[in-house]
Amino acid sequence: LAKTTQPISMDSYEGQEVNITCSHNNIATNDYITWYQQFPSQGPRFIIQGYKTKVTNEVASLFIPADRKSSTLSLPRVSLSDTAVYYCLVGAGSSNTGKLIFGQGTTLQVKP
Amino acid sequence: GAVVSQHPSWVICKSGTSVKIECRSLDFQATTMFWYRQFPKQSLMLMATSNEGSKATYEQGVEKDKFLINHASLTLSTLTVTSAHPEDSSFYICSASRSVANTGELFFGEGSRLTVL
């Protein structure tokens, strides 16, 4: 399973755009990139998933360059409620059971 | 989105007793579920993969006799912490995948906080 590297922490202010980058140099051909958000004492919540190029949903965008060795989660106009830990995960694919290994995650602190 | 529910959400027990935590997929069938544990200010650590109708696959360093996993149906997996000790106190989280293509989109339960006195 590909290992991921993210910044341990980031600070931002309300209304700003936040970009969190994740490195996954050993990503396999059939691996997907998935981002999760976790609040204290809660299970992680799915944010977005992609395989290549750009994916956008109602809460975030995911940018994946052509070599897929990294990805960037973009949160537009963050609010205080976006303060959480964000995890980038790589793995699964159609050839295995969906097993995912969590890295250290990025703690995002949004300030007023 | 798909819903995964855990019960109980928190439990306090005496040292030496056993505790069972349930994980249910409420609106989809999950042939595979995963169990994680999380210590304060740390990431989630995968404990085991729970497969419906077969034995669970444990990660290295996880005692299978200590953490019993049963996945008897497509919507229910249970984790039993046997002879619990204070060092077993942790946040236990389950997850399930409903994606046929196994893209890695997992749905997580709310977590169960175990405190062993």
gemmi code that builds the backbone of each chain (N, CA, C; Angstrom):
import gemmi

chains = {
    "A": [
        ("LEU", (0.839, -1.189, 0.000), (0.000, 0.000, 0.000), (0.872, 1.235, 0.000)),
        ("ALA", (0.501, 2.200, -0.822), (1.302, 3.402, -0.949), (1.271, 4.217, 0.336)),
        ("LYS", (2.443, 4.731, 0.728), (2.538, 5.572, 1.896), (2.242, 7.006, 1.502)),
        ("THR", (1.622, 7.740, 2.405), (1.305, 9.139, 2.128), (2.010, 10.052, 3.106)),
        ("THR", (2.337, 11.249, 2.642), (2.976, 12.255, 3.472), (2.208, 13.552, 3.340)),
        ("GLN", (1.823, 14.101, 4.485), (1.067, 15.361, 4.521), (1.704, 16.271, 5.563)),
        ("PRO", (1.450, 17.582, 5.459), (1.896, 18.464, 6.534), (1.142, 18.102, 7.817)),
        ("ILE", (1.811, 18.194, 8.925), (1.190, 17.809, 10.192), (0.074, 18.774, 10.574)),
        ("SER", (0.292, 20.055, 10.305), (-0.714, 21.040, 10.694), (-0.712, 22.226, 9.740)),
        ("MET", (-1.861, 22.926, 9.711), (-2.008, 24.139, 8.911), (-2.952, 25.071, 9.639)),
        ("ASP", (-2.712, 26.353, 9.502), (-3.608, 27.362, 10.056), (-4.202, 28.178, 8.922)),
        ("SER", (-5.430, 28.606, 9.107), (-6.071, 29.451, 8.123), (-7.070, 30.359, 8.825)),
        ("TYR", (-7.636, 31.299, 8.064), (-8.656, 32.187, 8.603), (-9.960, 31.960, 7.862)),
        ("GLU", (-11.018, 32.293, 8.529), (-12.335, 32.129, 7.917), (-12.401, 32.830, 6.567)),
        ("GLY", (-13.040, 32.202, 5.613), (-13.224, 32.803, 4.304), (-12.111, 32.539, 3.316)),
        ("GLN", (-10.986, 32.050, 3.801), (-9.868, 31.772, 2.910), (-10.012, 30.415, 2.246)),
        ("GLU", (-9.295, 30.252, 1.140), (-9.196, 28.950, 0.484), (-8.019, 28.207, 1.094)),
        ("VAL", (-8.207, 26.942, 1.375), (-7.146, 26.134, 1.971), (-6.797, 24.992, 1.031)),
        ("ASN", (-5.511, 24.836, 0.799), (-5.024, 23.751, -0.041), (-4.102, 22.850, 0.775)),
        ("ILE", (-4.434, 21.596, 0.841), (-3.619, 20.628, 1.567), (-3.063, 19.634, 0.556)),
        ("THR", (-1.751, 19.533, 0.522), (-1.109, 18.654, -0.454), (-0.635, 17.368, 0.201)),
        ("CYS", (-0.765, 16.302, -0.519), (-0.370, 14.984, -0.038), (0.560, 14.343, -1.065)),
        ("SER", (1.649, 13.766, -0.600), (2.583, 13.063, -1.477), (2.357, 11.571, -1.378)),
        ("HIS", (2.326, 10.927, -2.509), (2.179, 9.465, -2.561), (2.985, 8.952, -3.734)),
        ("ASN", (4.298, 8.943, -3.574), (5.216, 8.615, -4.667), (5.073, 7.188, -5.173)),
        ("ASN", (4.622, 6.282, -4.311), (4.554, 4.873, -4.702), (3.153, 4.419, -5.081)),
        ("ILE", (2.333, 5.338, -5.524), (0.959, 4.999, -5.875), (0.942, 3.980, -7.004)),
        ("ALA", (0.054, 2.991, -6.881), (-0.048, 1.953, -7.896), (-1.061, 2.342, -8.964)),
        ("THR", (-0.976, 1.671, -10.078), (-1.811, 2.009, -11.221), (-3.307, 1.977, -10.892)),
        ("ASN", (-3.716, 1.017, -10.076), (-5.149, 0.883, -9.805), (-5.580, 1.533, -8.496)),
        ("ASP", (-4.718, 2.330, -7.906), (-5.050, 3.001, -6.653), (-5.878, 4.256, -6.887)),
        ("TYR", (-6.840, 4.483, -5.997), (-7.579, 5.719, -5.964), (-7.052, 6.585, -4.822)),
        ("ILE", (-7.303, 7.858, -4.898), (-6.903, 8.804, -3.860), (-8.172, 9.306, -3.180)),
        ("THR", (-8.225, 9.141, -1.872), (-9.426, 9.489, -1.127), (-9.060, 10.375, 0.058)),
        ("TRP", (-9.864, 11.369, 0.296), (-9.651, 12.270, 1.433), (-10.806, 12.149, 2.411)),
        ("TYR", (-10.437, 12.132, 3.692), (-11.416, 12.049, 4.766), (-11.194, 13.191, 5.748)),
        ("GLN", (-12.272, 13.539, 6.446), (-12.246, 14.577, 7.475), (-12.657, 13.938, 8.787)),
        ("GLN", (-11.960, 14.268, 9.857), (-12.331, 13.719, 11.149), (-12.377, 14.794, 12.215)),
        ("PHE", (-13.513, 14.846, 12.909), (-13.660, 15.712, 14.075), (-13.357, 14.890, 15.322)),
        ("PRO", (-12.999, 15.546, 16.417), (-12.677, 14.807, 17.650), (-13.813, 13.882, 18.076)),
        ("SER", (-13.450, 12.683, 18.455), (-14.390, 11.676, 18.965), (-15.479, 11.308, 17.959)),
        ("GLN", (-15.162, 11.409, 16.690), (-16.080, 10.962, 15.645), (-15.316, 10.117, 14.634)),
        ("GLY", (-16.045, 9.290, 13.899), (-15.414, 8.548, 12.828), (-15.112, 9.458, 11.647)),
        ("PRO", (-14.133, 9.108, 10.831), (-13.824, 9.923, 9.641), (-15.011, 9.999, 8.694)),
        ("ARG", (-15.071, 11.107, 7.987), (-16.144, 11.315, 7.025), (-15.547, 11.496, 5.642)),
        ("PHE", (-16.078, 10.804, 4.667), (-15.615, 10.892, 3.281), (-15.808, 12.313, 2.752)),
        ("ILE", (-14.749, 12.849, 2.122), (-14.855, 14.172, 1.511), (-14.914, 14.050, 0.004)),
        ("ILE", (-13.891, 13.426, -0.578), (-13.794, 13.399, -2.022), (-12.837, 12.283, -2.433)),
        ("GLN", (-13.008, 11.826, -3.656), (-12.152, 10.776, -4.182), (-11.874, 11.043, -5.651)),
        ("GLY", (-10.656, 10.665, -6.068), (-10.318, 10.839, -7.477), (-9.285, 9.840, -7.930)),
        ("TYR", (-9.157, 9.755, -9.230), (-8.127, 8.884, -9.810), (-7.083, 9.708, -10.562)),
        ("LYS", (-7.556, 10.656, -11.349), (-6.639, 11.545, -12.046), (-7.336, 12.867, -12.375)),
        ("THR", (-6.597, 13.837, -12.777), (-7.023, 15.205, -13.135), (-7.740, 15.878, -11.971)),
        ("LYS", (-8.931, 16.413, -12.217), (-9.610, 17.203, -11.200), (-10.998, 16.658, -10.935)),
        ("VAL", (-11.332, 16.644, -9.659), (-12.663, 16.242, -9.236), (-13.217, 17.331, -8.333)),
        ("THR", (-14.475, 17.661, -8.513), (-15.096, 18.689, -7.675), (-16.455, 18.201, -7.200)),
        ("ASN", (-16.736, 18.442, -5.921), (-18.085, 18.187, -5.422), (-18.546, 19.410, -4.646)),
        ("GLU", (-19.579, 19.270, -3.878), (-20.173, 20.425, -3.225), (-19.338, 20.966, -2.072)),
        ("VAL", (-18.359, 20.215, -1.612), (-17.576, 20.684, -0.476), (-16.108, 20.921, -0.783)),
        ("ALA", (-15.579, 20.302, -1.826), (-14.140, 20.409, -2.065), (-13.798, 20.096, -3.507)),
        ("SER", (-12.547, 20.381, -3.831), (-11.984, 19.980, -5.115), (-10.721, 19.177, -4.862)),
        ("LEU", (-10.441, 18.286, -5.746), (-9.248, 17.453, -5.647), (-8.473, 17.563, -6.951)),
        ("PHE", (-7.223, 17.983, -6.832), (-6.376, 18.143, -8.002), (-5.307, 17.056, -7.991)),
        ("ILE", (-5.198, 16.355, -9.102), (-4.234, 15.270, -9.219), (-3.430, 15.485, -10.495)),
        ("PRO", (-2.109, 15.650, -10.379), (-1.295, 15.852, -11.580), (-1.184, 14.563, -12.382)),
        ("ALA", (-0.648, 14.694, -13.556), (-0.594, 13.554, -14.475), (0.193, 12.362, -13.913)),
        ("ASP", (1.249, 12.629, -13.153), (2.036, 11.504, -12.630), (1.406, 10.866, -11.397)),
        ("ARG", (0.382, 11.495, -10.852), (-0.387, 10.984, -9.698), (0.455, 10.755, -8.462)),
        ("LYS", (1.608, 11.338, -8.385), (2.465, 11.151, -7.208), (2.118, 12.105, -6.080)),
        ("SER", (1.177, 12.961, -6.316), (0.706, 13.854, -5.262), (-0.741, 14.220, -5.554)),
        ("SER", (-1.370, 14.832, -4.592), (-2.724, 15.340, -4.804), (-2.937, 16.513, -3.859)),
        ("THR", (-3.849, 17.395, -4.234), (-4.133, 18.570, -3.415), (-5.625, 18.682, -3.165)),
        ("LEU", (-5.967, 18.706, -1.912), (-7.350, 18.939, -1.504), (-7.550, 20.432, -1.349)),
        ("SER", (-8.559, 20.972, -2.005), (-8.833, 22.400, -1.932), (-10.191, 22.628, -1.277)),
        ("LEU", (-10.178, 23.374, -0.181), (-11.408, 23.721, 0.533), (-11.677, 25.203, 0.315)),
        ("PRO", (-12.737, 25.546, -0.385), (-13.010, 26.968, -0.670), (-13.670, 27.653, 0.518)),
        ("ARG", (-13.201, 28.846, 0.830), (-13.851, 29.679, 1.844), (-14.154, 28.903, 3.120)),
        ("VAL", (-13.119, 28.521, 3.829), (-13.301, 27.710, 5.032), (-13.991, 28.508, 6.126)),
        ("SER", (-14.653, 27.773, 7.005), (-15.287, 28.362, 8.176), (-14.720, 27.689, 9.416)),
        ("LEU", (-15.109, 28.196, 10.577), (-14.598, 27.635, 11.827), (-14.924, 26.146, 11.938)),
        ("SER", (-16.043, 25.751, 11.377), (-16.475, 24.356, 11.466), (-15.649, 23.410, 10.607)),
        ("ASP", (-14.766, 23.953, 9.805), (-13.867, 23.113, 9.009), (-12.617, 22.730, 9.782)),
        ("THR", (-12.478, 23.234, 10.998), (-11.360, 22.832, 11.860), (-11.489, 21.345, 12.146)),
        ("ALA", (-10.504, 20.576, 11.716), (-10.575, 19.118, 11.804), (-9.235, 18.538, 11.353)),
        ("VAL", (-9.154, 17.224, 11.391), (-8.000, 16.525, 10.843), (-8.396, 15.972, 9.477)),
        ("TYR", (-7.530, 16.179, 8.512), (-7.802, 15.733, 7.153), (-6.788, 14.658, 6.769)),
        ("TYR", (-7.301, 13.549, 6.291), (-6.452, 12.420, 5.933), (-6.512, 12.168, 4.424)),
        ("CYS", (-5.350, 11.939, 3.867), (-5.214, 11.531, 2.473), (-4.896, 10.045, 2.477)),
        ("LEU", (-5.662, 9.261, 1.741), (-5.424, 7.828, 1.685), (-5.319, 7.365, 0.253)),
        ("VAL", (-4.443, 6.423, 0.050), (-4.230, 5.868, -1.284), (-4.300, 4.355, -1.174)),
        ("GLY", (-5.023, 3.765, -2.074), (-5.069, 2.319, -2.046), (-6.349, 1.797, -2.648)),
        ("ALA", (-6.696, 0.609, -2.225), (-7.884, -0.090, -2.705), (-7.677, -0.485, -4.158)),
        ("GLY", (-8.501, 0.021, -5.005), (-8.460, -0.447, -6.388), (-9.230, -1.732, -6.521)),
        ("SER", (-9.496, -2.153, -7.695), (-10.376, -3.297, -7.923), (-9.715, -4.626, -7.581)),
        ("SER", (-8.435, -4.628, -7.320), (-7.750, -5.900, -7.113), (-7.630, -6.304, -5.667)),
        ("ASN", (-8.101, -5.472, -4.737), (-7.999, -5.890, -3.344), (-9.292, -5.565, -2.600)),
        ("THR", (-9.247, -5.730, -1.306), (-10.478, -5.667, -0.517), (-10.859, -4.264, -0.081)),
        ("GLY", (-10.119, -3.258, -0.461), (-10.458, -1.912, -0.022), (-9.751, -1.495, 1.240)),
        ("LYS", (-8.772, -2.248, 1.652), (-8.016, -1.944, 2.864), (-7.295, -0.614, 2.714)),
        ("LEU", (-7.450, 0.256, 3.693), (-6.816, 1.564, 3.661), (-6.019, 1.790, 4.933)),
        ("ILE", (-4.848, 2.339, 4.768), (-3.985, 2.649, 5.897), (-3.937, 4.167, 6.068)),
        ("PHE", (-4.211, 4.610, 7.276), (-4.193, 6.039, 7.557), (-2.787, 6.510, 7.884)),
        ("GLY", (-2.428, 7.651, 7.296), (-1.202, 8.331, 7.674), (-1.481, 9.237, 8.852)),
        ("GLN", (-0.572, 10.172, 9.094), (-0.699, 11.024, 10.281), (-1.776, 12.090, 10.139)),
        ("GLY", (-2.153, 12.442, 8.918), (-3.178, 13.450, 8.713), (-2.677, 14.867, 8.902)),
        ("THR", (-3.485, 15.817, 8.490), (-3.187, 17.245, 8.639), (-4.233, 17.873, 9.532)),
        ("THR", (-3.781, 18.451, 10.617), (-4.711, 19.158, 11.503), (-4.874, 20.583, 11.010)),
        ("LEU", (-6.066, 20.907, 10.573), (-6.363, 22.252, 10.080), (-7.049, 23.050, 11.180)),
        ("GLN", (-6.493, 24.185, 11.492), (-7.084, 25.074, 12.485), (-7.549, 26.326, 11.768)),
        ("VAL", (-8.853, 26.563, 11.776), (-9.407, 27.761, 11.151), (-9.680, 28.788, 12.244)),
        ("LYS", (-9.121, 29.970, 12.053), (-9.256, 31.022, 13.056), (-10.242, 32.090, 12.590)),
        ("PRO", (-10.887, 32.759, 13.535), (-11.858, 33.799, 13.148), (-11.184, 35.043, 12.627)),
    ],
    "B": [
        ("GLY", (-25.687, 9.663, 1.857), (-24.607, 8.695, 1.845), (-24.934, 7.472, 2.660)),
        ("ALA", (-24.130, 6.449, 2.498), (-24.335, 5.207, 3.232), (-24.110, 5.428, 4.717)),
        ("VAL", (-24.814, 4.637, 5.528), (-24.750, 4.815, 6.972), (-24.182, 3.577, 7.629)),
        ("VAL", (-23.205, 3.805, 8.469), (-22.628, 2.747, 9.295), (-22.805, 3.160, 10.748)),
        ("SER", (-23.347, 2.276, 11.528), (-23.655, 2.605, 12.920), (-22.901, 1.684, 13.873)),
        ("GLN", (-22.390, 2.259, 14.933), (-21.712, 1.485, 15.958), (-22.478, 1.575, 17.274)),
        ("HIS", (-22.369, 0.498, 18.037), (-23.003, 0.489, 19.349), (-22.209, -0.395, 20.295)),
        ("PRO", (-21.939, 0.033, 21.492), (-22.314, 1.330, 22.066), (-21.372, 2.438, 21.624)),
        ("SER", (-21.760, 3.671, 21.819), (-20.890, 4.786, 21.464), (-19.830, 5.009, 22.543)),
        ("TRP", (-20.144, 4.584, 23.747), (-19.117, 4.619, 24.790), (-19.435, 3.540, 25.822)),
        ("VAL", (-18.405, 3.018, 26.421), (-18.587, 1.969, 27.416), (-17.450, 2.041, 28.426)),
        ("ILE", (-17.825, 1.838, 29.672), (-16.849, 1.775, 30.767), (-16.965, 0.398, 31.391)),
        ("CYS", (-15.837, -0.266, 31.562), (-15.882, -1.604, 32.141), (-14.739, -1.796, 33.123)),
        ("LYS", (-14.864, -2.831, 33.904), (-13.817, -3.162, 34.876), (-12.763, -4.028, 34.213)),
        ("SER", (-11.567, -3.919, 34.696), (-10.463, -4.713, 34.173), (-10.780, -6.203, 34.305)),
        ("GLY", (-10.516, -6.943, 33.247), (-10.768, -8.372, 33.264), (-12.070, -8.790, 32.609)),
        ("THR", (-12.928, -7.853, 32.367), (-14.196, -8.184, 31.718), (-14.052, -8.077, 30.204)),
        ("SER", (-15.057, -8.587, 29.494), (-15.051, -8.533, 28.034), (-16.115, -7.559, 27.558)),
        ("VAL", (-15.828, -6.912, 26.472), (-16.735, -5.906, 25.926), (-16.960, -6.172, 24.442)),
        ("LYS", (-18.212, -6.117, 24.012), (-18.545, -6.327, 22.602), (-19.017, -5.024, 21.981)),
        ("ILE", (-18.458, -4.736, 20.812), (-18.846, -3.542, 20.052), (-19.425, -4.004, 18.723)),
        ("GLU", (-20.577, -3.452, 18.373), (-21.241, -3.833, 17.130), (-21.063, -2.769, 16.055)),
        ("CYS", (-20.954, -3.228, 14.829), (-20.859, -2.338, 13.676), (-21.863, -2.810, 12.637)),
        ("ARG", (-22.774, -1.942, 12.282), (-23.822, -2.304, 11.329), (-23.839, -1.360, 10.133)),
        ("SER", (-23.976, -1.945, 8.960), (-24.230, -1.134, 7.777), (-25.750, -1.094, 7.620)),
        ("LEU", (-26.320, 0.093, 7.708), (-27.769, 0.210, 7.822), (-28.500, 0.155, 6.483)),
        ("ASP", (-27.883, 0.614, 5.436), (-28.613, 0.680, 4.172), (-27.864, 0.056, 3.005)),
        ("PHE", (-26.878, -0.768, 3.319), (-26.198, -1.483, 2.255), (-25.559, -2.733, 2.837)),
        ("GLN", (-25.210, -3.645, 1.963), (-24.546, -4.867, 2.401), (-23.043, -4.708, 2.254)),
        ("ALA", (-22.338, -5.148, 3.264), (-20.883, -4.999, 3.273), (-20.231, -6.357, 3.487)),
        ("THR", (-19.635, -6.880, 2.455), (-18.940, -8.155, 2.622), (-17.649, -7.989, 3.405)),
        ("THR", (-17.135, -6.768, 3.409), (-15.896, -6.498, 4.127), (-16.051, -5.274, 5.018)),
        ("MET", (-15.654, -5.431, 6.247), (-15.620, -4.306, 7.180), (-14.231, -4.248, 7.802)),
        ("PHE", (-13.886, -3.088, 8.288), (-12.558, -2.878, 8.861), (-12.703, -2.317, 10.274)),
        ("TRP", (-11.807, -2.742, 11.140), (-11.774, -2.232, 12.503), (-10.478, -1.471, 12.742)),
        ("TYR", (-10.631, -0.274, 13.307), (-9.497, 0.575, 13.635), (-9.560, 0.921, 15.119)),
        ("ARG", (-8.408, 1.295, 15.647), (-8.378, 1.880, 16.979), (-7.586, 3.184, 16.901)),
        ("GLN", (-7.950, 4.104, 17.754), (-7.310, 5.418, 17.715), (-7.060, 5.900, 19.125)),
        ("PHE", (-5.812, 6.212, 19.414), (-5.446, 6.801, 20.696), (-5.488, 8.315, 20.560)),
        ("PRO", (-5.605, 9.025, 21.694), (-5.722, 10.486, 21.643), (-4.616, 11.149, 20.830)),
        ("LYS", (-5.021, 12.050, 19.964), (-4.127, 12.830, 19.130), (-3.255, 11.977, 18.192)),
        ("GLN", (-3.704, 10.793, 17.902), (-3.005, 9.937, 16.962), (-3.931, 9.563, 15.816)),
        ("SER", (-3.346, 8.995, 14.787), (-4.128, 8.585, 13.628), (-4.828, 7.259, 13.896)),
        ("LEU", (-5.653, 6.854, 12.966), (-6.325, 5.571, 13.082), (-5.345, 4.450, 12.739)),
        ("MET", (-5.392, 3.382, 13.507), (-4.546, 2.237, 13.251), (-5.428, 1.054, 12.869)),
        ("LEU", (-5.199, 0.507, 11.693), (-5.992, -0.625, 11.246), (-5.664, -1.846, 12.094)),
        ("MET", (-6.713, -2.459, 12.643), (-6.529, -3.645, 13.465), (-6.751, -4.918, 12.655)),
        ("ALA", (-7.849, -4.928, 11.914), (-8.202, -6.161, 11.222), (-9.210, -5.889, 10.129)),
        ("THR", (-9.246, -6.814, 9.196), (-10.236, -6.815, 8.125), (-11.228, -7.924, 8.413)),
        ("SER", (-12.480, -7.565, 8.465), (-13.546, -8.508, 8.806), (-14.270, -8.940, 7.539)),
        ("ASN", (-14.243, -10.214, 7.260), (-14.861, -10.754, 6.055), (-16.084, -11.586, 6.407)),
        ("GLU", (-17.179, -11.305, 5.761), (-18.422, -12.021, 6.030), (-18.271, -13.499, 5.759)),
        ("GLY", (-18.586, -14.291, 6.759), (-18.564, -15.727, 6.585), (-17.208, -16.384, 6.687)),
        ("SER", (-16.182, -15.627, 7.002), (-14.854, -16.227, 7.140), (-14.094, -15.550, 8.271)),
        ("LYS", (-12.907, -16.068, 8.546), (-12.113, -15.523, 9.642), (-11.572, -14.146, 9.281)),
        ("ALA", (-11.428, -13.344, 10.301), (-10.878, -12.014, 10.084), (-9.379, -12.095, 9.818)),
        ("THR", (-8.897, -11.094, 9.125), (-7.459, -10.982, 8.864), (-6.899, -9.880, 9.743)),
        ("TYR", (-5.965, -10.228, 10.602), (-5.438, -9.284, 11.570), (-4.136, -8.658, 11.085)),
        ("GLU", (-3.948, -7.392, 11.435), (-2.699, -6.717, 11.116), (-1.607, -7.196, 12.082)),
        ("GLN", (-0.403, -7.037, 11.636), (0.733, -7.463, 12.444), (0.721, -6.752, 13.785)),
        ("GLY", (0.924, -7.528, 14.837), (0.971, -6.960, 16.176), (-0.364, -6.916, 16.891)),
        ("VAL", (-1.441, -7.247, 16.205), (-2.762, -7.256, 16.829), (-3.091, -8.679, 17.262)),
        ("GLU", (-3.397, -8.855, 18.544), (-3.656, -10.196, 19.068), (-5.057, -10.648, 18.710)),
        ("LYS", (-5.145, -11.687, 17.919), (-6.456, -12.155, 17.472), (-7.257, -12.793, 18.599)),
        ("ASP", (-6.584, -13.322, 19.609), (-7.300, -13.908, 20.732), (-7.775, -12.838, 21.707)),
        ("LYS", (-7.203, -11.675, 21.599), (-7.569, -10.560, 22.451), (-8.739, -9.771, 21.838)),
        ("PHE", (-8.676, -9.616, 20.550), (-9.690, -8.860, 19.829), (-10.412, -9.812, 18.879)),
        ("LEU", (-11.534, -10.345, 19.346), (-12.282, -11.316, 18.567), (-13.233, -10.599, 17.611)),
        ("ILE", (-13.165, -10.977, 16.363), (-14.014, -10.349, 15.356), (-14.895, -11.401, 14.716)),
        ("ASN", (-16.191, -11.070, 14.652), (-17.161, -11.950, 14.022), (-17.954, -11.164, 13.000)),
        ("HIS", (-18.089, -11.708, 11.808), (-18.823, -11.024, 10.737), (-19.830, -12.025, 10.202)),
        ("ALA", (-20.892, -12.206, 10.965), (-21.838, -13.285, 10.693), (-22.839, -12.978, 9.592)),
        ("SER", (-23.024, -11.691, 9.286), (-23.982, -11.347, 8.235), (-23.417, -10.210, 7.408)),
        ("LEU", (-24.087, -9.893, 6.331), (-23.610, -8.849, 5.424), (-23.804, -7.442, 5.976)),
        ("THR", (-24.442, -7.345, 7.130), (-24.676, -6.019, 7.695), (-24.171, -5.872, 9.118)),
        ("LEU", (-23.498, -6.882, 9.657), (-23.081, -6.806, 11.044), (-21.720, -7.447, 11.259)),
        ("SER", (-20.844, -6.685, 11.890), (-19.563, -7.195, 12.359), (-19.429, -6.809, 13.819)),
        ("THR", (-18.863, -7.698, 14.618), (-18.673, -7.383, 16.033), (-17.215, -7.537, 16.419)),
        ("LEU", (-16.785, -6.661, 17.315), (-15.444, -6.706, 17.884), (-15.596, -6.934, 19.379)),
        ("THR", (-15.020, -8.000, 19.883), (-15.058, -8.270, 21.312), (-13.657, -8.128, 21.888)),
        ("VAL", (-13.522, -7.224, 22.831), (-12.258, -7.047, 23.537), (-12.320, -7.959, 24.749)),
        ("THR", (-11.535, -9.004, 24.742), (-11.596, -9.989, 25.814), (-10.624, -9.635, 26.941)),
        ("SER", (-11.055, -9.919, 28.177), (-10.238, -9.653, 29.355), (-9.574, -8.277, 29.233)),
        ("ALA", (-10.412, -7.286, 29.136), (-9.913, -5.930, 28.894), (-9.049, -5.419, 30.044)),
        ("HIS", (-8.045, -4.637, 29.681), (-7.174, -4.001, 30.657), (-7.105, -2.508, 30.336)),
        ("PRO", (-6.651, -1.715, 31.283), (-6.619, -0.263, 31.052), (-5.911, 0.143, 29.763)),
        ("GLU", (-4.902, -0.591, 29.350), (-4.196, -0.230, 28.118), (-5.023, -0.470, 26.858)),
        ("ASP", (-6.162, -1.165, 27.014), (-7.078, -1.370, 25.883), (-8.019, -0.186, 25.716)),
        ("SER", (-7.993, 0.723, 26.665), (-8.834, 1.919, 26.564), (-8.456, 2.683, 25.303)),
        ("SER", (-9.436, 2.932, 24.466), (-9.164, 3.571, 23.182), (-10.481, 3.892, 22.500)),
        ("PHE", (-10.366, 4.508, 21.344), (-11.515, 4.804, 20.491), (-11.489, 3.784, 19.369)),
        ("TYR", (-12.522, 2.976, 19.267), (-12.579, 1.922, 18.263), (-13.566, 2.339, 17.173)),
        ("ILE", (-13.128, 2.233, 15.933), (-13.927, 2.699, 14.810), (-14.010, 1.597, 13.760)),
        ("CYS", (-15.201, 1.395, 13.227), (-15.350, 0.425, 12.148), (-15.673, 1.157, 10.846)),
        ("SER", (-15.436, 0.486, 9.757), (-15.790, 1.052, 8.466), (-16.219, -0.062, 7.529)),
        ("ALA", (-16.933, 0.318, 6.498), (-17.422, -0.649, 5.526), (-17.401, -0.027, 4.144)),
        ("SER", (-17.215, -0.885, 3.162), (-17.221, -0.410, 1.783), (-18.433, -0.976, 1.073)),
        ("ARG", (-19.121, -0.163, 0.321), (-20.244, -0.657, -0.454), (-19.926, -0.649, -1.945)),
        ("SER", (-18.710, -0.213, -2.261), (-18.358, -0.060, -3.669), (-17.968, -1.393, -4.285)),
        ("VAL", (-18.679, -1.819, -5.283), (-18.374, -3.065, -5.956), (-17.002, -2.993, -6.599)),
        ("ALA", (-16.661, -1.810, -7.071), (-15.377, -1.642, -7.745), (-14.224, -1.511, -6.765)),
        ("ASN", (-14.538, -1.477, -5.454), (-13.483, -1.362, -4.440), (-12.587, -0.175, -4.700)),
        ("THR", (-13.170, 0.977, -4.855), (-12.374, 2.174, -5.098), (-11.780, 2.730, -3.818)),
        ("GLY", (-12.141, 2.175, -2.698), (-11.592, 2.675, -1.447), (-12.478, 3.667, -0.744)),
        ("GLU", (-13.691, 3.863, -1.223), (-14.596, 4.771, -0.530), (-15.210, 4.014, 0.636)),
        ("LEU", (-14.780, 4.370, 1.813), (-15.261, 3.715, 3.015), (-16.206, 4.614, 3.790)),
        ("PHE", (-17.151, 3.993, 4.442), (-18.067, 4.711, 5.317), (-17.795, 4.256, 6.740)),
        ("PHE", (-17.599, 5.221, 7.608), (-17.169, 4.940, 8.971), (-18.310, 5.072, 9.969)),
        ("GLY", (-18.223, 4.259, 11.001), (-19.143, 4.409, 12.108), (-18.769, 5.603, 12.960)),
        ("GLU", (-19.600, 5.853, 13.963), (-19.381, 7.017, 14.818), (-18.255, 6.788, 15.820)),
        ("GLY", (-17.840, 5.556, 15.950), (-16.790, 5.231, 16.908), (-17.361, 4.802, 18.250)),
        ("SER", (-16.583, 4.014, 18.956), (-16.968, 3.545, 20.294), (-15.789, 3.785, 21.233)),
        ("ARG", (-16.049, 4.558, 22.262), (-14.974, 4.867, 23.199), (-15.018, 3.888, 24.357)),
        ("LEU", (-13.956, 3.139, 24.520), (-13.855, 2.153, 25.599), (-12.916, 2.673, 26.674)),
        ("THR", (-13.418, 2.651, 27.900), (-12.602, 3.008, 29.054), (-12.588, 1.820, 30.000)),
        ("VAL", (-11.409, 1.299, 30.263), (-11.260, 0.161, 31.165), (-10.665, 0.654, 32.484)),
        ("LEU", (-11.398, 0.407, 33.547), (-10.950, 0.899, 34.855), (-10.029, -0.092, 35.547)),
    ],
}
model = gemmi.Model(1)
for chain_id, residues in chains.items():
    chain = gemmi.Chain(chain_id)
    for i, (resn, *xyz) in enumerate(residues, 1):
        res = gemmi.Residue()
        res.name, res.seqid = resn, gemmi.SeqId(i, " ")
        for name, pos in zip(("N", "CA", "C"), xyz):
            atom = gemmi.Atom()
            atom.name, atom.element = name, gemmi.Element(name[0])
            atom.pos, atom.b_iso = gemmi.Position(*pos), 0.0
            res.add_atom(atom)
        chain.add_residue(res)
    model.add_chain(chain)
structure = gemmi.Structure()
structure.add_model(model)
structure.setup_entities()
